[in-house]
Amino acid sequence: MSIYRYTLSDYHAVKEADITIDGITVLAGENGCGKSTLSRWLYYLVNGAQRFEELRIKKFYNDIESIMHRYVAVAREIRFYTPNISQSQSDEFFSKFNPHTIYTTDMSLQQIQALFEKFIRSVGNLIKDFADNTKIDNKRDRIIRYLNSSFCDDENADDNSILSADNYIERNLEWFRQKMGKLYADLERRPFVQFINYIRKEYDVKDEIPSLLHLREDDVELIEEDRVSSLFNLRRAIYVDTPMALTNDSAKNVFWNELRKFVTTAPNRDLEMSEKKLLRRITNILHGEAKMVKDDSLFGEDELRFVSNDGRVNIEVEKVATGFKTFIYLQRLLENGYLGSDSLLLIDEPEAHLHPQWIVEYARLLVFLNKELGQKIMLATHNPDMVAAIRSIAEKEQVLDKTNFYIAEPSEQPNTYCYKALGTDISEIFTSFNIALDRIQAYGTDSL
């Protein structure tokens, strides 16, 4: 399995962080020290790099769809003003060339090219009929100007020149060839500027971009000059914030929208025995499991419900205790096949809603996910029980050599923190936690 090194410096509360992700990585620190910032940008880096091709092709499709929409609008006007075009011809055109075809079918780039060429030639024929059968007036001039403004690069060109069907077709096909060439060049080169633009748009990132941001896979830099490399051994990052409902009414943010997709949909594959064993552990802890079941509405849509082993409890997941949800999302991710050696699980303070006994159970589950499946995990916490449990159970299960602890320490610059690597020695983390006991004694009695 690959080892990852993630660094972020001089960004918001993070003065300096150099994090190794080899198995289980634990970030400990007080509130506001930048743990969530580290998780979010690692999420952006991994998913942005792995989805670069998808997002670049999506932009290409959007560009093609936009042009088709514009020409459908022109064709609709031409149809109205050209009486010699029969209704059957018109209906055939609009039924055959729907711009949304790109998104309602799984079309390859070659199929898109063939569709676009047929579409442009059909619009060209409409333009020819329009030019031959309409007189010059304001309505005709408006269409001419619109077509010229869309594709005529020569400012001195004759306003009527684009009404040549051959001229129109050639201009558009050349435009498509250039777009296709740029697409293939970008897929090969993977420009960093485009990578950042896709992250901003896809994940609704409004903050400034960190200037000192790096991710290495086996000592190979992901971001090198103006290019973003591919990750070979990491397919996705999954970020789990404060446990929320995993239904359609949950919070509107990109992390939970993606998590909702993972917990409600599953690839068509059989589970391995190790995955089944881990699922049984979760079922035993919860005395039940979350399932997708048909609701009783007229449309009979699937919804995520928690069902107890004895069948007495059968309720929507959004109505169960938040501590249950903490385990439910792991159960569903595991059951749906999204956890394993090719994924990174980013978890932010899962202990916030867990009973102390369940904190230990949760820590044990994380250790077994790493041991049995090779799951990579980066966990942010400020709970001593969670830190101690992971440390102790990882040692017992012989995965301590792939477990790394970090503590956020205040830097010389106010309100910023440096992340100190502790290896497997968690004594400094407990020293920081003991500050709370000192304050209790200072504010209260000495009898504690």
C-alpha positions in Angstrom: 0.0 0.0 0.0 1.2 3.5 -0.7 2.3 6.0 1.9 1.0 9.6 1.6 2.5 12.8 2.9 0.3 15.8 3.1 1.6 19.3 3.9 -0.3 22.6 4.4 1.3 25.8 5.7 0.4 29.4 6.5 -3.3 29.0 5.9 -6.0 30.1 8.3 -5.3 28.5 11.7 -2.7 26.1 10.3 0.8 27.6 10.5 2.5 24.3 9.6 1.4 20.8 9.2 3.3 17.8 7.7 1.1 14.8 8.0 1.9 11.1 7.1 -1.0 8.9 6.1 0.0 5.3 6.2 -2.8 3.6 8.1 -4.6 5.5 10.9 -3.6 9.1 11.5 -4.9 10.9 14.5 -4.9 14.7 14.8 -5.5 16.0 18.3 -5.9 19.6 19.4 -8.2 22.2 20.8 -11.1 23.8 19.0 -10.2 26.2 16.2 -6.7 24.7 15.6 -7.4 23.9 11.9 -8.2 20.2 12.1 -11.2 20.6 9.8 -9.3 22.8 7.4 -6.7 20.0 7.0 -9.4 17.5 6.4 -11.3 19.6 3.8 -8.2 20.4 1.7 -7.1 16.8 1.7 -10.6 15.9 0.5 -10.4 18.5 -2.3 -6.9 17.3 -3.3 -7.7 13.6 -3.5 -11.1 13.9 -5.2 -10.1 16.7 -7.4 -7.1 14.7 -8.7 -9.1 11.5 -9.2 -12.1 13.3 -10.8 -10.1 15.6 -13.1 -10.9 13.7 -16.3 -14.6 13.4 -15.3 -14.8 17.1 -14.5 -12.9 18.2 -17.6 -15.2 16.1 -19.9 -18.2 17.4 -18.0 -17.2 21.0 -18.9 -16.7 19.9 -22.6 -20.2 18.5 -22.6 -21.6 21.6 -21.0 -20.0 23.7 -23.7 -21.5 21.5 -26.4 -24.9 21.5 -24.8 -24.8 25.3 -24.5 -24.1 25.8 -28.2 -26.9 23.3 -29.1 -29.3 25.2 -26.9 -28.5 28.4 -28.6 -29.0 26.9 -32.1 -32.2 25.2 -31.1 -33.5 28.7 -30.1 -32.4 30.0 -33.6 -33.9 27.0 -35.3 -37.2 27.6 -33.5 -37.3 31.2 -34.8 -36.3 30.1 -38.3 -39.1 27.5 -38.3 -41.6 30.2 -37.4 -40.4 32.7 -40.1 -39.9 30.1 -42.9 -43.3 28.9 -44.1 -42.0 26.4 -46.6 -40.5 24.2 -43.8 -43.2 21.6 -43.3 -44.4 20.8 -39.8 -43.2 17.2 -40.2 -39.7 18.4 -41.0 -39.7 20.7 -38.1 -41.0 18.2 -35.6 -38.4 15.7 -36.8 -35.6 18.1 -36.2 -36.7 19.0 -32.7 -37.3 15.4 -31.7 -34.0 14.2 -33.1 -31.8 17.0 -31.7 -32.5 17.6 -28.1 -29.4 19.1 -26.3 -30.3 17.1 -23.2 -29.5 14.0 -25.1 -25.9 14.4 -23.8 -27.0 13.9 -20.2 -29.9 11.4 -20.7 -27.6 8.8 -22.4 -24.2 7.5 -21.7 -22.6 8.8 -24.8 -18.9 8.6 -25.7 -16.9 11.5 -27.1 -17.1 9.9 -30.5 -20.9 9.7 -30.3 -21.1 13.3 -29.2 -19.0 14.3 -32.2 -21.3 12.4 -34.6 -24.4 13.9 -32.9 -23.0 17.4 -33.1 -22.1 17.0 -36.8 -25.6 15.8 -37.7 -27.1 18.6 -35.6 -25.0 21.3 -37.3 -25.7 20.0 -40.8 -29.5 20.0 -40.0 -29.4 23.6 -38.7 -27.3 24.5 -41.7 -30.1 23.3 -44.0 -32.6 25.3 -42.0 -30.4 28.4 -42.4 -30.3 27.8 -46.2 -34.1 27.6 -46.4 -34.4 30.7 -44.2 -32.0 32.7 -46.4 -33.7 31.6 -49.6 -37.2 32.2 -48.5 -37.3 35.3 -46.3 -37.0 39.0 -47.2 -34.6 41.3 -45.4 -36.3 42.8 -42.4 -35.6 43.4 -38.6 -36.6 39.8 -37.8 -34.2 38.4 -40.4 -31.4 40.8 -39.4 -31.7 39.8 -35.7 -31.1 36.2 -36.5 -28.2 37.0 -38.8 -26.5 39.2 -36.1 -27.0 36.5 -33.5 -25.4 33.9 -35.7 -22.5 36.2 -36.5 -21.9 37.2 -32.9 -21.8 33.5 -32.0 -19.2 32.3 -34.3 -17.8 34.9 -36.7 -14.3 35.7 -35.7 -13.8 38.2 -38.5 -15.2 41.6 -37.4 -15.1 42.8 -41.0 -17.1 39.9 -42.3 -20.3 40.5 -44.3 -23.4 40.2 -42.1 -24.9 37.9 -44.6 -21.9 35.6 -45.0 -22.9 33.3 -42.2 -26.2 32.5 -43.9 -24.2 30.3 -46.3 -25.0 26.8 -45.0 -21.5 25.6 -46.0 -19.9 28.5 -44.2 -22.0 28.0 -41.1 -21.3 24.2 -41.0 -17.6 24.6 -41.5 -17.3 27.2 -38.8 -19.0 25.1 -36.3 -17.2 21.9 -37.2 -13.9 23.7 -36.9 -15.0 25.1 -33.5 -15.8 21.5 -32.4 -12.5 20.2 -33.6 -10.7 22.9 -31.6 -12.7 22.2 -28.5 -12.0 18.5 -28.9 -8.3 19.1 -29.4 -8.2 21.3 -26.3 -10.0 18.6 -24.3 -7.5 15.9 -25.2 -4.6 18.3 -24.5 -5.9 19.1 -21.1 -6.6 15.5 -20.2 -2.9 14.8 -21.1 -1.4 17.9 -19.4 -3.9 18.2 -16.4 -3.3 22.0 -15.8 -3.2 23.1 -12.2 -5.3 26.2 -12.9 -8.1 24.1 -14.3 -7.8 21.7 -11.3 -8.3 24.5 -8.9 -11.2 25.9 -11.0 -13.0 22.5 -10.9 -12.4 22.3 -7.1 -13.9 25.7 -6.6 -17.0 24.9 -8.7 -17.6 21.3 -7.8 -17.1 21.7 -4.1 -18.3 25.3 -3.7 -14.9 26.6 -2.4 -15.1 30.3 -1.7 -11.9 30.7 0.4 -8.6 31.6 -1.1 -6.4 28.8 -2.3 -3.5 27.8 0.0 -0.2 28.7 -1.6 1.7 26.0 0.3 -0.2 22.9 -0.4 1.3 19.5 -1.2 0.4 15.8 -1.4 2.9 13.1 -2.2 2.2 9.5 -3.1 5.2 7.3 -2.3 7.4 10.5 -2.3 6.1 11.6 -5.7 4.6 15.1 -5.7 1.0 15.4 -6.9 1.3 19.1 -7.7 4.4 19.8 -9.8 4.8 23.3 -11.3 1.6 23.8 -13.3 0.4 20.2 -13.5 -1.6 17.9 -11.3 -0.6 14.2 -11.4 -2.9 11.2 -11.0 -3.1 9.2 -7.8 -2.4 5.5 -8.5 -3.6 3.9 -5.3 -6.3 6.1 -3.9 -9.6 6.3 -5.6 -11.6 8.6 -3.3 -11.7 10.5 -0.1 -14.9 10.4 2.1 -15.3 13.2 4.6 -17.6 12.7 7.6 -18.4 15.8 9.6 -20.6 15.9 12.7 -23.0 12.9 12.4 -26.2 14.1 10.7 -29.2 12.5 9.2 -28.4 10.6 6.0 -31.7 11.3 4.3 -32.7 13.7 1.6 -33.4 16.4 4.2 -29.9 16.5 5.6 -27.7 19.5 5.5 -27.0 21.1 2.1 -23.2 20.7 1.8 -21.0 18.9 -0.7 -19.6 16.5 1.9 -22.9 15.2 3.1 -24.4 15.2 -0.4 -21.6 12.9 -1.5 -21.9 10.8 1.7 -25.6 10.4 1.1 -24.9 9.1 -2.3 -22.5 6.5 -1.0 -24.8 5.3 1.8 -27.8 5.0 -0.5 -26.3 3.4 -3.6 -24.1 0.4 -4.0 -22.0 -1.1 -6.9 -23.0 -4.5 -8.0 -20.5 -6.7 -6.3 -20.3 -9.4 -3.6 -18.9 -8.6 -0.2 -15.7 -10.3 1.0 -15.7 -12.4 4.2 -13.7 -9.7 6.0 -16.3 -7.1 5.2 -19.1 -9.3 6.3 -17.4 -9.9 9.7 -17.0 -6.2 10.2 -20.6 -5.6 9.4 -21.6 -8.2 12.0 -19.6 -6.2 14.6 -21.6 -3.1 13.8 -24.9 -4.9 13.8 -24.1 -6.4 17.2 -23.2 -2.9 18.6 -26.4 -1.3 17.3 -28.6 -4.4 17.8 -29.9 -3.6 14.3 -28.9 -2.1 11.0 -29.8 0.6 8.5 -31.6 -0.5 5.3 -33.0 1.0 2.2 -36.7 0.2 2.2 -39.7 1.2 0.2 -41.9 3.9 2.0 -45.6 3.7 2.1 -46.2 6.8 -0.2 -47.9 6.7 -3.5 -44.6 6.7 -5.4 -43.0 4.1 -3.1 -39.6 5.7 -3.0 -36.6 4.1 -1.2 -35.6 5.6 2.1 -33.0 4.8 4.7 -34.4 3.4 7.9 -32.9 1.8 11.0 -34.4 -1.6 11.8 -33.6 -3.4 15.1 -32.8 -7.1 15.1 -36.1 -7.9 16.8 -38.1 -5.8 14.3 -39.6 -3.6 17.1 -37.8 -0.5 15.9 -38.2 0.6 12.3 -37.7 4.3 11.9 -36.1 6.8 9.6 -32.4 7.3 10.2 -32.9 11.0 10.7 -34.9 10.2 13.9 -32.4 7.9 15.5 -29.9 9.1 18.1 -26.9 10.9 16.7 -24.6 8.3 18.3 -26.3 5.6 16.2 -25.7 7.6 13.1 -22.0 7.6 13.8 -21.9 3.9 13.4 -24.6 3.8 10.7 -22.6 5.7 8.1 -19.7 3.3 8.6 -22.1 0.3 8.2 -23.6 1.7 5.0 -20.2 2.7 3.5 -18.8 -0.8 4.3 -21.9 -2.6 3.0 -22.0 -0.6 -0.2 -18.3 -1.3 -1.0 -16.8 2.2 -0.6 -14.3 1.3 2.2 -11.0 -0.4 1.5 -7.4 0.1 0.7 -8.2 2.5 -2.2 -10.2 5.0 -0.1 -9.4 7.6 2.5 -11.8 8.1 5.3 -11.7 11.6 6.9 -13.6 11.8 10.2 -14.1 14.9 12.3 -14.7 14.4 16.0 -16.9 11.3 15.9 -16.9 11.1 19.7 -19.0 14.2 20.1 -22.2 12.2 20.4 -20.9 8.9 21.7 -21.1 7.3 25.2 -17.6 6.5 26.6 -18.2 2.8 26.0 -19.1 3.4 22.4 -16.1 5.6 21.9 -14.0 2.5 22.6 -16.1 0.4 20.3 -15.8 3.0 17.6 -12.0 3.1 18.0 -11.8 -0.7 17.8 -13.9 -0.6 14.6 -11.5 1.9 13.0 -8.5 -0.3 13.9 -10.2 -3.3 12.3 -11.1 -1.4 9.2 -7.4 -0.6 8.8 -6.2 -4.1 9.7 -8.7 -6.2 7.7 -9.3 -3.9 4.7 -6.3 -1.7 4.6 -8.6 1.4 5.0 -6.7 4.7 5.4 -8.1 6.9 8.0 -7.4 10.5 9.2 -9.3 11.3 12.4 -9.6 14.6 14.1 -10.4 14.4 17.9 -10.0 16.2 21.2 -11.1 13.2 23.3 -8.6 11.4 25.5 -10.6 8.2 25.5 -10.6 8.0 21.7 -6.8 8.7 21.5 -6.0 6.1 24.2 -8.3 3.5 22.7 -6.9 3.8 19.2 -3.3 3.6 20.6 -4.0 0.6 22.8 -6.1 -1.4 20.3 -3.7 -0.7 17.4 -0.9 -2.1 19.4 -2.8 -5.2 20.4 -3.9 -5.8 16.7 -0.3 -5.2 15.5 -1.0 -2.2 13.3 0.7 0.4 15.6 3.5 0.7 13.0 1.0 2.3 10.7 -0.6 4.5 13.3 0.6 8.1 13.6 -0.4 10.7 16.2 -0.1 14.5 15.9 -0.8 17.3 18.3 -1.6 20.9 17.3 0.6 23.3 19.4 0.2 27.1 19.4 2.8 28.8 17.2 4.5 32.1 17.8 2.0 33.8 15.5 -1.3 34.4 17.4 -4.3 32.1 16.7 -2.2 29.7 14.5 -0.9 26.2 15.2 1.9 23.9 14.2 1.2 20.2 14.0 3.9 18.2 15.9 4.5 14.5 14.9 4.4 12.3 17.9 4.8 8.9 16.3 3.0 6.5 18.7 3.9 8.4 21.9 0.6 10.0 23.0 1.9 11.4 26.4 2.0 15.0 25.1 -1.6 14.7 24.0 -2.6 13.7 27.5 -0.6 16.5 29.0 -2.7 18.9 26.9 -5.9 17.2 28.0 -4.9 17.5 31.7 -5.2 21.3 31.4 -8.9 20.8 31.8 -8.4 19.0 35.2 -6.1 21.9 36.3 -8.8 24.4 35.5 -11.5 22.4 37.3 -9.3 22.5 40.4 -8.6 26.2 39.9 -12.3 27.0 39.4 -13.7 24.5 41.9 -12.6 22.5 44.9 -9.5 20.4 45.5 -11.6 17.2 46.2 -11.5 16.0 42.5 
